[in-house]
Amino acid sequence: MKTKGFTLIEILVAIAVLSVLVTIASLNLPKFMKTYKYKEDVFQVEMVIKNAKLKALEKSTNVSVCITNSKTLAVYDVGTSRSVCSCSGTLLYTVNLSSYSTFNGSDCRFMFDPRGLGVFPGNVCITSGEVYTKFTVASAAGRILIERGSGTCR
């Protein structure tokens, strides 16, 4: 006589294997979340910088990118003034970082002119404490260069 089903030992082994896998996954979850949120923040900052350049072209005006605090990046329409990199004017949009990332520095970081070129070159560096991503706007060309590395912003 042949019966179908699982024995008690097979069920206990399956539960033991499953519990080990769940334990390993739960130990790595915080690290995974930190990495995921940092990458999401980096993507948002990259899009804000590229959109700032496009806004300068679209509106035929100077657009500056400023760090207002360690968690907020703001983009301003500063009009036609080119005397200084300014964090005043019409606020176009902002991006706020998650609790896993911070900006290095504060004030105006760079400015694009109506042709999309860099009026004031500079950089924005975002770090998670373990890795960093630095966005640099080259003078005159307006190219956006991206540097990644381990550690914090330099």
C-alpha positions as CSV (number, residue, x, y, z in Angstrom):
1,M,0.0,0.0,0.0
2,K,1.5,3.3,-1.1
3,T,0.4,6.6,0.5
4,K,1.0,10.1,-0.9
5,G,2.2,13.0,1.2
6,F,5.1,14.2,3.2
7,T,6.6,12.7,6.3
8,L,7.0,14.8,9.5
9,I,10.8,14.8,9.0
10,E,10.5,16.3,5.5
11,I,8.2,19.0,6.7
12,L,10.5,19.9,9.6
13,V,13.6,20.0,7.3
14,A,11.7,22.3,4.9
15,I,10.7,24.6,7.8
16,A,14.3,24.7,9.0
17,V,15.6,25.6,5.6
18,L,13.0,28.3,5.1
19,S,13.7,29.8,8.6
20,V,17.4,30.1,7.8
21,L,16.6,31.8,4.5
22,V,14.2,34.3,6.1
23,T,16.8,35.1,8.8
24,I,19.5,35.8,6.3
25,A,17.2,38.0,4.2
26,S,16.0,40.0,7.3
27,L,19.6,40.7,8.3
28,N,20.4,42.2,4.9
29,L,17.2,44.2,4.6
30,P,18.5,47.4,6.2
31,K,21.6,47.5,4.0
32,F,19.5,46.8,1.0
33,M,17.1,49.7,1.9
34,K,20.0,52.1,2.4
35,T,21.6,51.2,-0.9
36,Y,18.2,51.5,-2.7
37,K,17.3,54.9,-1.2
38,Y,20.8,56.3,-1.9
39,K,20.6,55.2,-5.6
40,E,17.1,56.7,-5.8
41,D,18.4,60.0,-4.4
42,V,21.3,60.0,-6.9
43,F,18.9,59.5,-9.7
44,Q,16.7,62.4,-8.5
45,V,19.6,64.8,-8.2
46,E,20.8,63.8,-11.7
47,M,17.4,64.5,-13.1
48,V,17.1,67.9,-11.3
49,I,20.5,69.0,-12.7
50,K,19.6,67.9,-16.3
51,N,16.2,69.6,-15.9
52,A,17.8,72.8,-14.7
53,K,19.9,72.9,-17.9
54,L,16.8,72.3,-20.0
55,K,14.8,75.0,-18.1
56,A,17.6,77.5,-18.9
57,L,17.3,76.6,-22.6
58,E,13.5,76.6,-22.5
59,K,13.0,79.9,-20.6
60,S,16.0,81.7,-22.2
61,T,17.2,82.7,-18.8
62,N,19.9,81.9,-16.3
63,V,19.1,79.0,-13.9
64,S,21.1,78.3,-10.8
65,V,21.3,75.1,-8.7
66,C,21.7,75.6,-5.0
67,I,22.0,73.4,-1.9
68,T,19.8,75.0,0.7
69,N,20.6,72.5,3.5
70,S,22.1,69.1,3.8
71,K,18.9,67.5,2.5
72,T,17.5,70.0,-0.1
73,L,18.6,70.9,-3.6
74,A,16.7,73.9,-5.1
75,V,16.6,75.3,-8.7
76,Y,16.1,79.0,-9.3
77,D,15.3,81.1,-12.3
78,V,17.6,84.1,-11.6
79,G,16.8,86.1,-14.7
80,T,19.6,87.8,-16.7
81,S,22.0,88.5,-13.9
82,R,25.4,86.9,-14.3
83,S,27.4,88.8,-11.7
84,V,27.2,86.1,-9.1
85,C,25.8,82.6,-8.7
86,S,22.6,83.4,-6.9
87,C,20.2,81.5,-4.8
88,S,17.4,84.0,-5.3
89,G,14.8,84.6,-7.9
90,T,11.9,82.4,-8.9
91,L,12.0,79.0,-7.2
92,L,11.4,76.4,-10.0
93,Y,11.5,73.2,-8.0
94,T,13.3,71.4,-5.2
95,V,14.3,67.8,-4.3
96,N,14.6,66.5,-0.8
97,L,16.9,63.6,0.0
98,S,15.9,60.5,2.0
99,S,17.4,60.0,5.5
100,Y,20.1,57.9,4.0
101,S,21.8,60.6,2.0
102,T,23.3,64.1,2.5
103,F,24.7,66.9,0.4
104,N,28.2,68.2,0.9
105,G,28.3,72.0,1.2
106,S,25.6,74.7,0.8
107,D,24.8,77.8,-1.2
108,C,24.9,78.2,-5.0
109,R,26.7,75.3,-6.7
110,F,26.5,76.3,-10.4
111,M,24.5,78.2,-13.0
112,F,23.4,77.5,-16.6
113,D,22.9,80.3,-19.1
114,P,20.1,80.4,-21.8
115,R,22.4,78.4,-24.2
116,G,22.8,75.6,-21.6
117,L,26.4,76.5,-20.9
118,G,27.9,76.8,-17.5
119,V,28.2,80.4,-16.4
120,F,29.6,79.5,-13.0
121,P,31.1,76.0,-12.8
122,G,30.8,73.9,-9.7
123,N,29.6,70.7,-8.3
124,V,27.0,68.9,-6.2
125,C,28.2,65.9,-4.1
126,I,25.8,63.5,-2.5
127,T,27.0,60.9,0.0
128,S,25.6,58.0,2.0
129,G,28.7,57.9,4.3
130,E,30.0,54.8,2.5
131,V,29.9,56.0,-1.1
132,Y,29.6,59.3,-2.9
133,T,28.4,60.6,-6.3
134,K,29.7,64.0,-7.5
135,F,28.0,65.9,-10.3
136,T,30.3,68.6,-11.8
137,V,29.3,71.2,-14.4
138,A,32.3,72.1,-16.6
139,S,32.8,75.8,-17.2
140,A,31.7,77.1,-20.5
141,A,30.8,73.7,-22.1
142,G,28.0,73.0,-19.6
143,R,28.8,69.3,-19.6
144,I,27.6,67.4,-16.6
145,L,30.4,65.1,-15.4
146,I,29.6,62.3,-12.9
147,E,32.2,60.9,-10.5
148,R,31.6,58.0,-8.1
149,G,33.7,56.6,-5.4
150,S,33.9,55.1,-1.9
151,G,34.0,57.2,1.2
152,T,32.6,60.7,1.5
153,C,32.7,63.7,-0.7
154,R,36.1,65.4,-1.2
